[in-house]
Each structure stands twice: as structure tokens, then as C-alpha cells.
Amino acid sequence: MKGTQLGEFEELVLLTIALLYDDAYSVAVMEELSQRLERPMSLGAIHRTMQRLEEKKLVLSRFGEATAERGGRRKRLFTLTTDGEQAVKEARRIRNELWAGIPSGAFKGGLA
């Protein structure tokens, strides 16, 4: 999958977009990641990453309906493309193979 390799943060953002499914917009992605990673996220970093993922054609964006809650502004919603799905599945496969290949004595406390 040349050209679709993911950096760690790109992988996290892509997974979060998949997790949020039909409600994945930048603020929601930032809040979800901040909660799960237990650290604050920069909205600018999330925006740049989502734009980069769209340039790689791993996500698509579209505008949702305008809401009074947002002062009549519309949310830009993101969804994974087929290539995006393949990229996260490939990242998972590689991680699983690496974990499976770790010798039993590699970690003093054992593999959890």
C-alpha cells in the first residue's frame, strides 16, 4: 500500500473517525482522543491531520446540516474511504504480528 502508510497520530485520528462513524467532525475527534489519551489535543493538529488524510484519499469530507447550536454553521463530517479502511486494517495486522512475535521472556512482567 505505497503512499497510504500511516503515522501514529494519523492512525489514531483515522481510528477515531471510524469510531465516531457518522458524527466524525474535528471537535468530536479532538474530544474523543483527548479523553482516551488523557491529555489535551490541539484542534489545529486534528485539522491538519484530517486534511492530510483527505489528501491521501483515506477519508472523505462533506458538510452536514446547519444547526442553531453552531450559529447556523455546518459541521464538516469525515468518513473513511475504502483505502482508509485498508490502511487501518494493515496497521492493525502489522501491530498484531509484532505483538505475536515478541518472545515470552522479552517483558519481565510477562505479556498482558
C-alpha distances in whole Angstrom, upper triangle without the diagonal:
4,6,6,7,10,14,16,18,15,15,18,19,16,18,21,20,19,23,25,23,26,27,25,26,26,29,29,25,27,30,28,26,29,31,28,28,32,31,32,29,29,29,28,25,24,24,22,19,19,20,17,14,16,15,12,12,12,16,18,22,25,29,31,35,37,39,42,41,39,42,40,37,34,31,27,25,22,20,16,14,12,9,11,12,9,8,11,11,9,11,14,13,13,16,18,17,18,21,22,22,25,28,31,33,30,32,35,36,33,30,31
4,6,7,10,13,16,18,16,16,19,20,17,19,23,22,22,25,27,26,28,29,26,27,27,30,30,26,28,31,29,27,30,32,30,29,32,32,32,29,29,28,27,24,23,24,21,19,19,19,15,14,16,14,11,13,13,16,19,22,26,29,32,36,38,40,43,41,39,42,41,37,34,31,28,26,23,21,18,16,15,11,13,15,12,10,14,15,12,13,16,16,15,18,20,19,20,23,24,24,26,30,33,34,32,33,37,37,35,32,33
4,6,9,11,15,16,13,14,18,17,15,18,21,20,20,23,25,24,26,27,24,24,23,27,27,24,25,28,27,25,28,30,28,27,30,30,29,26,26,25,23,21,20,20,18,15,16,15,12,11,13,11,7,10,10,14,17,20,23,27,29,33,35,37,40,38,36,39,37,34,31,28,25,23,20,19,16,15,14,11,12,14,12,10,13,15,13,13,17,17,16,19,21,21,22,24,26,26,28,31,34,36,33,34,37,37,36,33,33
4,6,10,13,14,10,11,14,14,12,14,17,16,16,20,21,20,23,24,20,21,21,24,24,21,22,25,24,22,25,27,25,24,28,27,27,24,24,23,22,19,18,18,16,13,14,14,11,9,11,10,7,9,8,11,15,18,21,25,27,31,33,34,38,36,34,37,35,32,29,26,23,21,17,16,13,12,12,8,8,11,9,6,10,12,10,10,14,15,14,16,19,19,20,22,24,24,26,30,32,34,31,32,35,35,33,30,30
4,7,10,12,9,9,13,14,12,14,17,17,17,20,22,21,24,25,21,22,22,25,24,20,22,25,23,20,23,25,23,22,26,25,25,22,23,23,22,18,18,19,17,13,15,15,12,11,13,13,10,12,10,14,17,20,24,27,29,33,34,36,39,37,35,38,37,33,31,27,24,23,19,18,15,14,14,11,10,12,10,7,9,11,9,8,12,13,11,13,16,16,16,19,21,21,23,26,29,31,27,28,32,32,30,27,28
4,6,8,6,6,9,10,9,11,14,14,15,17,19,19,22,22,19,20,19,21,21,17,18,21,19,17,20,22,20,18,22,21,22,19,19,19,19,15,15,16,14,11,12,14,11,9,13,13,10,12,10,13,16,19,22,25,27,31,32,33,36,34,32,35,35,31,29,25,22,21,17,16,14,14,15,12,10,12,11,7,8,11,10,8,11,13,12,12,16,17,16,18,21,21,22,26,28,30,27,27,30,30,29,26,26
4,6,5,6,9,10,10,12,14,15,16,18,20,21,24,23,20,20,18,21,20,17,17,20,19,15,18,20,18,16,20,19,19,16,17,18,17,13,13,15,13,10,12,14,11,10,14,14,12,15,13,15,18,20,24,26,28,32,33,34,36,34,32,35,35,31,29,26,23,22,18,18,16,17,18,15,13,15,15,11,11,14,13,10,13,15,13,13,17,18,17,18,21,22,22,26,28,29,25,25,29,29,28,25,25
4,5,5,6,9,10,11,12,14,15,16,18,20,23,22,19,19,18,19,19,15,15,18,16,13,15,17,15,13,16,16,17,14,16,17,17,13,13,16,14,11,13,16,13,12,16,17,15,17,15,16,20,21,25,27,28,32,33,33,36,33,31,34,35,31,29,25,23,22,19,19,17,19,19,17,14,15,16,12,11,14,13,9,12,14,13,11,15,17,15,16,20,20,20,24,26,26,23,23,26,25,25,22,22
4,5,5,6,8,10,10,12,14,15,16,18,21,20,16,16,14,16,16,12,12,15,13,10,12,15,13,11,15,14,14,11,12,13,13,9,9,12,11,8,10,13,11,11,14,16,15,16,14,15,18,19,22,24,25,28,29,30,32,30,27,31,31,28,26,22,20,19,16,17,16,18,19,17,14,16,17,13,12,15,15,12,14,17,16,15,18,20,19,20,23,24,24,27,29,30,26,25,28,28,27,24,24
4,5,5,6,8,10,10,12,14,15,16,19,18,14,15,13,16,16,12,13,16,14,12,15,17,15,14,18,17,16,13,14,14,14,10,9,11,10,6,8,10,9,7,11,12,11,13,10,11,15,16,19,22,23,27,28,29,31,29,27,30,30,26,24,21,18,17,14,14,12,14,16,14,11,13,14,10,10,13,13,11,13,16,15,15,18,20,19,20,23,25,25,29,30,32,28,28,31,30,29,26,26
4,6,5,6,9,10,11,12,14,15,18,18,15,16,15,17,16,12,14,16,14,12,15,16,14,14,17,17,18,15,16,16,17,13,12,14,14,10,11,14,12,10,13,15,13,14,11,12,15,17,21,23,24,28,29,30,33,30,28,32,32,28,26,22,20,18,14,14,12,14,15,13,10,11,12,8,7,10,11,8,10,13,13,12,15,17,17,17,20,22,22,26,27,29,26,25,29,28,27,23,23
4,5,5,6,9,10,10,12,14,17,16,13,14,13,15,13,10,11,13,10,8,11,13,10,10,14,14,14,12,14,14,15,12,10,13,14,10,11,14,13,11,15,17,15,16,13,13,17,18,21,22,23,26,28,28,30,28,26,30,30,27,24,21,19,17,14,14,13,16,17,16,12,13,14,12,9,12,14,11,11,15,15,13,16,19,18,18,21,23,23,27,28,29,26,25,28,27,26,23,22
4,5,5,6,9,10,10,12,15,14,10,11,10,12,11,7,9,11,10,8,11,13,12,12,15,15,14,11,12,12,13,10,7,10,11,7,7,11,11,9,12,14,14,14,11,11,13,14,17,19,20,23,24,25,27,25,23,26,26,23,21,17,15,13,11,11,11,14,16,15,11,13,15,12,10,14,15,13,14,18,18,17,19,22,21,22,25,26,27,30,31,33,30,29,32,30,30,27,25
4,5,5,6,9,10,10,13,13,10,12,12,14,13,9,12,14,12,11,14,16,14,15,18,18,18,15,16,15,16,13,11,12,13,9,8,11,11,8,10,13,12,12,8,8,11,13,16,18,19,23,24,25,28,26,24,28,27,24,21,18,15,13,10,9,7,10,12,11,7,9,11,9,7,11,13,11,12,15,16,16,18,20,21,21,24,26,26,30,31,33,30,29,33,31,30,27,26
4,5,5,6,9,10,13,13,11,13,13,15,13,10,12,14,11,10,14,14,12,13,17,17,18,16,17,17,18,16,13,15,16,12,12,15,15,12,14,17,15,15,11,11,14,15,18,20,21,24,26,26,29,27,25,29,29,26,23,19,17,15,12,10,9,12,13,13,9,9,12,10,7,10,12,11,10,14,15,14,16,19,19,19,22,24,24,28,29,31,28,27,30,29,28,24,23
4,5,5,6,8,11,10,8,10,10,12,9,6,9,10,7,7,11,11,10,12,15,15,15,13,15,14,16,14,11,13,15,12,11,15,15,13,15,18,17,16,13,12,14,15,17,18,18,21,23,23,26,23,22,26,26,23,20,16,15,12,10,10,10,14,16,16,12,12,15,14,11,14,16,14,14,18,19,17,19,22,22,22,25,27,27,31,31,33,31,29,32,30,29,26,24
4,5,5,6,8,8,5,8,9,11,9,7,10,12,10,10,14,15,14,15,18,18,18,15,16,14,16,15,11,12,14,11,9,13,14,11,12,15,15,14,11,9,11,11,13,15,15,18,20,21,24,22,20,24,23,21,18,14,12,9,7,6,7,11,13,14,10,11,14,13,11,14,16,15,16,19,20,20,21,24,25,25,27,29,30,34,34,36,34,33,35,34,33,29,28
4,6,5,8,10,8,11,13,15,12,10,14,15,12,12,16,16,15,17,20,21,20,18,20,18,20,18,15,16,18,15,12,16,16,13,14,17,16,15,11,10,12,13,15,17,17,20,23,23,26,24,23,27,26,23,20,17,15,12,9,7,7,10,12,13,9,8,12,12,10,12,15,14,14,17,19,18,19,22,23,23,25,28,28,32,33,35,33,32,35,33,32,28,26
4,5,9,9,8,12,13,14,11,9,13,13,9,11,14,14,12,15,17,19,19,17,19,18,20,19,15,17,19,16,15,18,19,16,17,21,20,18,15,13,15,16,17,19,18,21,23,23,25,23,23,26,26,24,21,17,16,13,11,10,10,14,15,16,13,12,15,15,12,14,17,16,15,18,20,19,19,23,24,23,25,28,28,32,32,34,32,31,33,31,30,27,24
4,6,5,5,9,11,11,8,8,11,11,9,11,14,14,13,16,18,19,19,17,18,17,19,18,14,16,18,16,14,17,19,16,17,20,20,18,16,13,14,14,15,16,14,17,19,19,22,19,19,23,22,20,17,14,13,10,9,9,11,14,16,18,14,14,18,17,15,17,20,19,18,22,23,22,23,27,27,27,29,31,32,35,36,38,36,34,37,34,33,30,28
4,6,6,10,13,14,11,11,14,15,12,14,18,17,17,19,21,22,22,20,21,19,21,20,16,17,19,17,14,17,19,16,16,19,19,17,14,12,12,12,13,15,13,16,19,19,22,21,20,24,23,21,17,14,13,9,8,7,8,12,14,16,13,12,16,16,14,16,19,19,18,21,24,23,24,27,28,28,29,32,33,36,37,39,37,36,39,37,35,32,30
4,6,9,13,14,11,12,15,16,14,16,19,19,19,22,24,24,23,21,22,19,21,21,17,18,20,18,15,18,20,17,16,20,20,18,16,12,12,11,11,12,10,13,16,16,19,18,18,21,20,18,14,12,11,7,8,7,10,13,15,18,15,15,19,19,18,19,23,22,22,25,27,27,27,30,32,31,33,36,37,40,41,43,41,40,42,40,39,35,33
4,6,10,10,8,9,12,12,12,14,17,17,17,20,21,22,20,18,19,16,19,19,15,15,18,17,14,17,19,17,16,20,21,19,17,13,13,11,11,11,9,12,14,14,17,15,15,18,17,15,12,9,9,7,8,9,12,15,18,20,17,17,21,21,19,21,24,23,23,26,28,27,28,31,32,32,34,37,37,41,41,43,41,39,42,40,39,35,33
4,7,8,6,6,10,11,10,12,14,15,15,17,19,19,18,16,16,14,16,15,12,12,15,13,10,13,16,13,13,17,18,16,14,11,11,9,11,11,11,14,15,16,19,17,16,19,18,16,13,9,8,5,5,7,10,13,16,17,14,15,19,18,16,19,22,20,21,24,26,25,26,29,30,30,32,34,35,38,39,41,38,37,40,38,37,34,32
4,6,5,6,9,10,11,12,14,16,17,18,19,19,17,14,14,11,13,13,10,9,13,12,9,12,15,13,13,16,18,17,15,12,11,9,10,10,10,13,13,14,17,15,13,16,16,13,10,7,6,5,6,9,12,15,19,19,16,18,21,20,19,22,24,23,23,27,28,27,29,32,32,32,34,37,37,41,41,43,40,39,41,40,39,36,34
4,6,5,6,9,10,11,12,14,15,16,17,16,14,11,10,7,9,10,6,6,10,10,8,10,13,13,13,16,17,17,16,13,13,11,12,12,13,15,16,16,18,16,14,17,17,14,12,9,8,8,8,12,14,17,20,20,17,19,22,20,19,22,24,22,23,27,27,26,29,31,31,31,34,36,36,40,40,42,39,37,40,38,38,35,33
4,5,5,6,9,10,10,12,14,15,16,15,12,10,10,7,10,11,8,9,13,13,11,14,17,16,17,20,21,21,19,16,17,14,15,14,14,16,16,15,17,14,12,15,16,14,13,9,10,10,12,15,17,20,24,24,20,22,25,23,21,25,27,25,25,29,29,28,30,33,33,32,35,37,37,41,41,42,39,38,40,38,38,35,33
4,5,5,6,9,10,11,12,14,15,15,13,11,12,10,13,13,10,11,15,14,12,15,18,16,17,20,21,21,18,16,16,14,15,15,14,16,16,15,17,14,13,17,18,15,14,10,11,10,11,13,15,19,22,22,19,20,23,22,20,22,25,23,23,27,28,26,28,31,31,30,33,35,35,39,39,40,38,36,38,36,36,33,31
4,6,5,6,8,10,11,12,14,13,12,10,11,9,12,11,8,10,12,11,10,13,15,14,15,18,18,18,16,13,15,14,15,16,16,18,19,19,21,18,17,20,21,18,16,12,12,10,10,12,13,17,20,20,16,17,20,18,16,19,22,19,20,24,24,23,25,28,27,27,30,32,32,36,36,37,35,33,36,34,33,30,28
4,6,5,6,9,10,10,11,10,8,6,7,6,10,9,6,9,12,11,11,14,16,15,17,19,20,21,18,16,18,16,18,18,18,20,20,20,22,18,17,20,21,19,17,14,14,13,13,15,17,20,23,23,19,20,23,21,19,22,24,21,22,25,26,24,26,29,28,28,31,33,33,36,36,37,35,33,35,33,33,31,29
4,6,5,6,9,10,10,10,8,8,10,9,13,13,10,13,16,15,14,18,19,19,20,23,24,24,21,19,20,19,20,20,19,21,21,19,21,17,17,20,22,19,18,15,16,15,15,17,19,22,25,25,21,22,25,23,21,24,26,23,23,27,27,25,27,30,30,29,32,34,33,37,37,38,35,33,35,33,33,30,28
4,6,5,6,9,10,11,10,10,12,12,15,14,11,14,17,15,14,18,19,18,20,23,23,23,20,18,19,18,20,20,19,22,22,21,23,20,19,23,24,21,20,16,16,15,14,16,17,21,23,23,19,19,22,21,18,20,23,20,20,24,24,22,24,27,27,26,29,31,30,34,34,35,33,30,33,30,30,27,25
4,5,5,6,8,8,8,7,10,11,14,12,10,13,15,13,13,17,17,16,19,21,21,22,19,17,20,19,21,22,22,24,25,24,26,22,21,25,26,23,22,18,18,16,15,16,17,20,23,22,18,19,21,19,16,19,21,18,18,22,22,20,22,25,24,23,26,29,28,31,31,33,30,28,30,28,28,25,23
4,6,5,5,5,5,6,9,10,13,12,11,14,16,15,16,19,20,19,22,24,24,25,22,21,23,22,24,24,23,26,26,25,26,22,21,25,26,24,23,20,20,19,18,20,21,24,26,26,22,23,25,23,20,23,24,21,21,25,25,22,25,28,26,25,29,31,30,33,33,34,31,29,30,28,29,27,25
4,6,5,7,8,9,13,14,17,16,14,17,20,18,18,22,23,22,24,27,27,27,24,22,24,24,25,25,24,26,26,25,26,23,22,26,27,25,24,21,21,20,20,21,22,25,27,27,23,23,26,24,21,23,25,22,22,25,26,23,24,28,27,25,28,31,29,32,32,33,31,28,30,27,28,26,23
4,5,8,10,11,14,15,18,16,15,18,20,18,18,22,22,21,23,26,25,26,22,21,24,24,26,26,25,28,28,27,29,25,25,29,30,28,26,22,22,21,20,20,20,24,25,25,21,21,23,21,18,20,22,19,18,22,22,19,21,24,23,22,25,27,26,29,28,30,27,25,27,24,25,22,20
4,6,8,9,13,15,17,15,14,18,19,17,18,21,21,20,23,26,25,26,23,22,25,25,27,28,27,30,30,29,31,27,26,30,31,29,28,24,23,22,21,22,21,25,26,26,22,22,24,21,18,21,22,19,18,22,22,19,21,24,22,21,24,26,25,28,28,28,26,23,25,23,24,21,19
4,7,9,13,15,18,16,16,19,21,19,20,24,24,23,26,28,28,29,26,25,27,27,29,29,29,31,31,29,30,27,26,30,31,29,28,25,25,24,23,24,25,28,30,29,25,26,28,25,22,25,26,23,22,26,25,22,24,27,25,24,27,29,27,30,30,30,28,25,26,24,25,23,21
4,6,10,13,15,13,14,17,18,17,19,22,22,22,25,27,27,28,26,25,27,26,28,28,28,30,30,29,30,26,25,29,30,28,27,24,24,23,23,24,25,28,30,29,25,26,28,25,23,26,27,23,23,27,26,23,26,28,27,25,29,31,29,32,32,32,29,27,28,26,27,26,24
4,7,9,12,11,11,15,16,16,17,20,21,21,23,25,26,27,25,24,25,24,26,26,26,28,27,26,27,24,22,25,27,25,24,21,22,22,21,23,24,27,30,29,25,26,29,26,23,27,28,24,25,29,28,25,28,31,29,28,32,33,32,35,35,35,32,30,32,30,31,29,27
4,6,9,7,8,11,12,12,14,16,17,17,20,22,22,24,21,20,22,21,23,23,23,26,25,25,26,23,21,24,26,23,22,19,19,19,18,20,21,24,27,26,22,24,26,23,21,25,25,22,23,27,26,24,27,30,28,28,31,33,32,35,35,36,33,31,33,31,32,30,28
4,5,5,6,9,10,11,13,14,15,17,19,20,21,23,21,20,21,20,22,22,23,25,24,24,25,22,20,23,24,21,21,18,17,18,18,21,22,24,27,26,23,25,27,24,22,26,27,24,25,29,28,26,29,32,30,30,34,35,34,37,38,39,35,34,36,35,35,33,32
4,5,5,6,9,10,10,12,14,15,16,18,20,21,20,18,19,17,19,18,19,21,21,21,22,19,17,19,21,17,17,14,14,15,15,18,20,22,26,25,21,23,26,23,22,26,27,24,26,29,29,27,30,33,32,32,35,37,36,39,40,41,38,36,38,37,37,35,33
4,5,5,6,9,10,11,12,14,15,16,18,20,19,18,18,17,19,19,20,23,22,23,24,22,19,21,22,19,18,16,15,16,16,19,20,23,26,24,21,24,26,23,22,26,27,24,26,30,29,28,31,33,32,32,36,37,36,40,41,42,38,37,39,38,39,36,35
4,5,5,6,9,10,11,12,14,15,16,18,17,16,18,17,20,20,22,25,24,25,27,24,21,24,25,21,20,18,16,17,16,18,19,21,24,22,19,22,23,20,20,23,24,21,23,26,25,24,27,30,28,29,32,33,33,36,38,38,35,33,36,35,35,33,32
4,6,5,6,9,10,10,12,14,15,16,15,13,15,14,17,17,19,21,22,22,24,22,19,22,23,19,18,15,13,13,12,15,15,18,21,20,17,19,21,18,17,21,22,20,21,25,24,23,26,28,28,28,31,33,32,36,37,38,35,34,36,35,35,32,31
4,5,5,6,9,10,11,12,14,15,14,13,13,12,14,15,17,20,20,21,23,21,18,20,21,17,16,13,11,12,11,14,15,18,21,20,17,20,22,19,19,23,24,22,24,27,27,26,29,31,30,31,34,35,35,39,40,41,38,37,40,39,39,36,35
4,6,5,6,9,10,10,12,14,14,13,14,14,16,17,20,23,23,24,26,25,21,24,24,20,19,16,14,15,13,16,16,18,21,19,17,20,21,18,19,22,23,21,23,26,25,25,28,30,29,30,33,34,34,38,40,41,37,36,39,38,38,35,35
4,5,5,6,9,10,10,12,11,11,13,13,16,18,20,23,24,25,28,25,23,26,25,22,20,17,14,14,12,14,14,15,18,16,13,16,18,15,15,19,19,17,19,22,22,21,24,26,26,27,30,31,31,35,36,37,34,33,36,36,35,32,31
4,5,5,6,9,10,10,9,8,9,9,13,14,16,20,21,22,25,23,20,23,23,19,17,14,11,10,8,10,11,13,16,15,12,15,17,14,14,18,19,18,20,23,23,22,25,27,27,28,31,32,33,36,38,39,36,35,38,37,37,34,33
4,5,5,6,9,10,10,9,10,9,12,14,17,20,21,23,26,24,21,24,23,19,17,15,11,12,10,12,13,14,17,15,13,17,18,16,17,20,21,20,22,25,25,25,28,30,29,31,33,35,35,39,41,42,39,38,41,40,40,37,36
4,5,5,6,9,9,9,11,12,15,18,20,24,25,27,29,28,25,27,27,23,21,18,15,15,12,14,13,14,16,14,12,16,17,14,15,19,18,17,20,23,22,22,26,27,27,28,31,32,33,36,38,39,36,36,39,39,38,35,34
4,5,5,6,5,6,9,10,14,17,19,23,24,26,29,28,25,28,27,23,21,18,14,13,10,11,9,10,13,10,8,12,13,11,12,15,16,15,17,20,20,20,23,25,25,26,29,30,31,35,36,38,35,35,38,37,36,33,32
4,5,5,6,5,6,8,11,14,17,21,22,24,28,26,24,26,25,21,18,16,12,12,9,10,9,9,12,11,9,13,15,13,14,18,18,18,20,22,23,24,26,28,28,30,32,33,34,38,40,42,39,38,42,41,40,36,36
4,5,8,8,9,11,14,17,20,24,25,27,30,30,27,29,27,24,21,19,15,15,13,13,12,12,14,12,11,15,16,14,16,19,19,19,22,24,23,25,27,29,29,31,33,34,35,39,41,42,39,39,43,42,41,38,37
4,5,8,10,13,16,19,22,26,27,30,33,32,29,31,30,27,24,21,17,17,13,13,11,10,12,9,9,13,13,11,13,16,15,16,19,20,20,21,24,25,25,28,30,30,32,36,38,39,36,37,40,40,38,35,35
4,5,7,10,13,17,20,23,25,28,31,30,28,30,29,25,22,20,16,15,11,11,9,7,9,7,7,11,12,11,13,16,16,16,19,21,21,23,25,26,27,29,30,32,33,37,39,41,38,38,42,41,40,36,36
4,7,10,14,17,19,23,25,27,31,29,27,30,29,25,22,19,16,14,10,9,6,5,7,5,4,8,9,8,10,12,13,13,16,17,18,19,21,23,24,25,27,29,30,34,36,38,35,35,39,38,36,33,32
4,7,10,14,15,19,21,23,27,26,24,26,25,22,18,15,12,10,6,5,4,5,9,8,6,9,11,11,12,14,16,16,18,20,21,22,24,26,26,28,30,31,33,36,38,40,37,37,40,39,38,34,33
4,7,10,13,16,19,21,25,24,22,24,22,19,16,13,10,8,6,5,6,6,10,11,9,12,14,14,15,18,19,20,21,23,25,25,27,29,30,31,33,35,36,40,42,44,41,41,44,43,41,38,37
4,7,10,13,15,18,21,21,18,21,19,15,12,10,6,5,4,7,9,10,14,14,13,15,18,17,18,21,22,22,24,26,27,28,30,32,33,34,36,38,39,42,44,46,43,42,45,44,43,39,38
4,7,10,12,15,19,19,16,18,16,13,10,8,6,5,7,9,12,13,16,17,16,18,21,21,21,24,26,26,27,29,31,31,33,35,36,37,39,41,42,46,47,49,46,45,48,47,46,42,41
4,7,9,12,15,15,13,15,12,10,6,6,4,6,9,11,15,16,20,21,19,21,24,24,24,27,29,29,30,32,34,34,35,38,39,39,41,44,44,48,49,51,48,47,50,49,48,44,42
4,7,9,13,13,12,14,11,9,6,5,6,6,10,12,16,18,21,23,21,22,25,25,25,27,30,30,30,33,35,34,36,39,40,40,42,44,45,49,49,51,49,47,50,48,47,44,42
4,6,10,11,10,12,9,8,5,7,9,10,14,16,19,21,24,26,24,25,29,29,28,31,33,33,34,37,38,38,39,42,43,43,45,48,48,52,52,54,52,51,53,51,50,47,45
4,7,9,7,8,5,5,4,7,10,12,16,18,22,24,28,29,27,28,32,31,31,33,36,35,36,39,40,40,41,44,45,45,47,50,50,54,54,56,53,52,54,52,52,49,46
4,5,5,7,5,6,7,9,12,14,17,20,24,26,29,31,28,30,33,33,32,34,37,36,36,40,41,40,42,45,45,45,47,50,50,54,54,56,53,51,54,51,51,48,46
4,5,5,5,8,10,12,15,17,21,23,27,30,33,34,32,33,37,36,35,38,40,39,39,43,44,43,44,48,48,47,50,52,53,56,56,58,55,53,55,53,53,50,47
4,6,7,9,10,11,15,16,19,22,26,29,32,33,30,31,35,34,33,36,38,37,37,40,42,40,42,45,45,45,47,50,50,53,53,55,52,50,52,50,50,47,44
4,5,5,7,8,12,14,18,21,24,27,30,31,29,30,34,33,31,34,37,35,36,39,40,39,41,44,44,44,46,49,49,52,52,54,51,49,51,49,49,46,44
4,6,9,11,14,17,21,24,27,30,33,34,32,33,37,36,35,38,40,39,39,43,44,43,45,48,48,47,50,52,52,56,56,58,55,53,55,53,53,50,48
4,7,10,13,15,19,22,26,28,32,33,30,32,35,35,34,37,39,38,39,42,43,43,44,47,48,48,50,52,53,56,57,58,56,54,56,54,54,51,49
4,7,10,13,16,19,23,25,29,30,27,29,32,32,31,34,36,35,36,39,40,40,42,44,45,45,47,49,50,53,54,55,53,51,53,52,51,48,46
4,7,9,13,16,20,21,25,26,24,26,29,28,28,31,33,32,33,36,37,37,39,42,42,42,44,47,47,51,52,53,50,49,52,50,49,46,44
4,6,10,13,16,19,22,23,21,22,26,25,24,27,29,29,29,33,34,33,35,38,38,38,41,43,43,47,48,49,47,45,48,46,45,42,40
4,7,10,14,16,19,20,18,20,23,22,22,25,27,26,27,30,31,31,33,35,36,36,39,41,41,45,46,48,45,44,46,45,44,41,39
4,7,10,13,16,18,15,17,20,20,19,22,24,23,24,27,29,28,30,33,33,34,36,38,39,43,43,45,43,42,44,43,42,38,37
4,7,9,13,14,11,13,16,16,15,18,20,20,21,24,25,25,27,29,30,30,33,35,36,39,40,42,40,39,42,40,39,36,34
4,7,10,11,9,10,13,13,13,15,18,18,19,21,23,23,25,27,28,29,31,33,34,38,39,41,38,38,41,39,38,34,33
4,7,8,5,6,10,10,10,12,14,15,16,18,20,20,22,24,25,26,28,30,31,35,36,38,36,35,39,37,36,32,31
4,5,5,6,9,10,11,12,14,15,17,18,20,21,23,24,26,27,29,30,32,36,37,40,37,37,41,40,38,34,33
4,5,5,6,9,10,11,12,14,15,16,18,20,21,22,24,26,27,29,31,34,36,39,36,36,40,39,37,33,32
4,5,5,6,9,10,10,12,14,15,16,18,20,21,22,24,25,27,29,33,35,37,34,35,38,38,36,32,32
4,5,5,6,9,10,11,12,14,15,17,18,20,21,23,24,26,28,31,33,35,33,33,36,35,34,30,29
4,5,5,6,9,10,11,12,14,16,16,18,20,21,22,24,26,30,31,34,32,32,35,34,32,28,27
4,6,5,6,9,10,10,12,14,15,16,18,20,21,22,25,28,30,33,30,31,34,34,31,28,27
4,5,5,6,9,10,11,12,14,15,17,18,20,21,23,27,29,31,28,29,32,32,30,26,26
4,5,5,6,9,10,11,12,14,15,16,18,20,21,25,27,29,27,27,30,29,27,24,23
4,5,5,6,9,10,10,12,14,15,16,18,20,24,25,28,26,26,30,29,26,23,22
4,5,5,6,9,10,11,12,14,15,17,19,22,24,27,25,25,29,28,26,23,23
4,5,5,6,9,10,11,12,14,15,17,21,23,25,22,23,26,26,24,20,20
4,5,5,6,9,10,10,12,14,16,19,21,23,21,21,25,24,22,18,18
4,6,5,6,9,10,10,12,15,18,20,23,21,21,25,24,22,18,19
4,5,5,6,9,10,11,13,16,19,21,19,20,23,23,21,18,18
4,5,5,6,9,10,11,15,17,19,16,17,20,20,18,14,15
4,5,5,6,9,10,14,15,18,16,16,20,19,17,13,14
4,5,5,6,9,12,14,17,15,17,20,20,17,14,16
4,5,5,7,10,13,15,12,14,18,18,15,13,14
4,5,6,9,10,13,11,12,15,15,12,9,11
4,6,8,10,13,12,13,16,16,13,10,12
4,6,9,12,10,12,16,17,14,11,14
4,6,8,7,9,12,13,10,9,12
4,6,5,8,11,13,10,9,13
4,6,7,9,10,7,7,11
4,6,7,9,7,9,12
4,6,9,8,8,12
4,5,5,6,10
4,5,9,11
4,7,8
4,6
4
